Amino acid sequence: MADDKHGDDAHAQPHFETPEHEKTWIDHPKNVTKIVYALYAVCALLIVIDPFVHKHSPFAIEHTWAFYAVYGFVACVGLVLASKMLRKILIKPEDYYDR
């Protein structure tokens, strides 16, 4: 039964020889810093031009300056805080699966 296709390695993934990880432009910390600063600049630009953009929203609060930036930030902070509280409820003891 040397050619039995239902053996242990029938579902094994093929092994490919890959070269050593080659550094790309994103691997250099200086370039990552440039990307972060570019994202900061885009966010600042969007907040600056916000008063000049006509909005078609049904609620008056959405017309306030930087509403969506503040709303997004508050929502992200709320998600992080909610996940911390949820972790306290759902966490299992370290030896839970050993019992």
C-alpha positions as CSV (number, residue, x, y, z in Angstrom):
1,M,0.0,0.0,0.0
2,A,2.8,2.4,-0.8
3,D,0.6,4.4,-3.1
4,D,-2.3,4.7,-0.7
5,K,-3.7,8.3,-1.0
6,H,-5.6,8.2,2.2
7,G,-2.5,8.1,4.5
8,D,-1.4,10.7,7.0
9,D,0.2,12.9,4.4
10,A,-2.7,12.9,2.0
11,H,-3.9,16.2,3.3
12,A,-0.5,17.7,3.9
13,Q,0.2,21.1,2.3
14,P,2.9,21.0,-0.5
15,H,6.3,22.3,0.7
16,F,7.7,25.0,-1.5
17,E,11.2,26.3,-1.1
18,T,11.0,30.1,-0.6
19,P,13.9,32.5,-0.6
20,E,14.8,34.4,2.5
21,H,12.4,37.3,3.2
22,E,13.5,40.2,1.0
23,K,13.0,43.7,2.5
24,T,10.6,45.9,0.6
25,W,10.1,49.6,0.9
26,I,7.4,49.1,3.6
27,D,9.9,47.3,5.9
28,H,12.0,50.4,6.5
29,P,10.9,52.3,9.6
30,K,11.6,55.6,7.9
31,N,9.0,54.8,5.2
32,V,6.4,53.7,7.8
33,T,6.8,57.0,9.6
34,K,6.3,58.8,6.3
35,I,3.1,56.9,5.7
36,V,1.8,57.7,9.2
37,Y,2.6,61.4,8.7
38,A,0.9,61.3,5.3
39,L,-2.3,59.9,6.9
40,Y,-2.2,62.6,9.6
41,A,-1.9,65.2,6.8
42,V,-4.9,63.8,4.9
43,C,-7.0,63.7,8.1
44,A,-6.0,67.3,8.9
45,L,-6.8,68.4,5.3
46,L,-10.2,66.8,5.5
47,I,-11.0,68.5,8.8
48,V,-9.9,71.9,7.3
49,I,-12.0,71.6,4.2
50,D,-15.0,70.3,6.1
51,P,-16.8,73.7,6.5
52,F,-16.6,74.2,2.7
53,V,-18.4,71.0,1.8
54,H,-22.1,71.1,1.4
55,K,-23.8,68.3,3.3
56,H,-27.2,66.7,2.6
57,S,-27.9,65.2,6.0
58,P,-31.2,64.9,7.8
59,F,-29.9,65.9,11.3
60,A,-28.7,69.4,12.2
61,I,-25.8,68.0,14.4
62,E,-24.2,66.5,11.3
63,H,-23.6,70.0,9.9
64,T,-21.3,70.9,12.8
65,W,-17.6,71.3,12.1
66,A,-15.6,68.0,12.2
67,F,-18.7,66.0,13.4
68,Y,-17.7,62.9,11.5
69,A,-14.1,63.0,12.8
70,V,-15.3,63.3,16.4
71,Y,-18.0,60.8,15.9
72,G,-15.6,58.2,14.5
73,F,-13.0,58.8,17.2
74,V,-15.7,58.5,20.0
75,A,-17.0,55.3,18.3
76,C,-13.5,53.7,18.2
77,V,-12.8,54.6,21.8
78,G,-16.2,53.2,22.7
79,L,-15.5,49.9,20.9
80,V,-12.2,49.5,22.7
81,L,-13.7,50.2,26.1
82,A,-16.6,47.8,25.3
83,S,-14.2,45.1,24.3
84,K,-12.3,45.5,27.5
85,M,-15.5,45.0,29.5
86,L,-16.6,42.1,27.4
87,R,-13.3,40.4,27.9
88,K,-13.9,40.4,31.7
89,I,-17.2,38.6,31.1
90,L,-16.0,36.1,28.5
91,I,-12.5,35.3,29.8
92,K,-11.9,31.7,30.7
93,P,-9.3,30.4,33.3
94,E,-6.0,29.4,32.0
95,D,-6.6,25.7,32.6
96,Y,-10.2,25.7,31.2
97,Y,-9.5,23.2,28.5
98,D,-7.3,21.0,30.7
99,R,-10.3,20.1,33.0
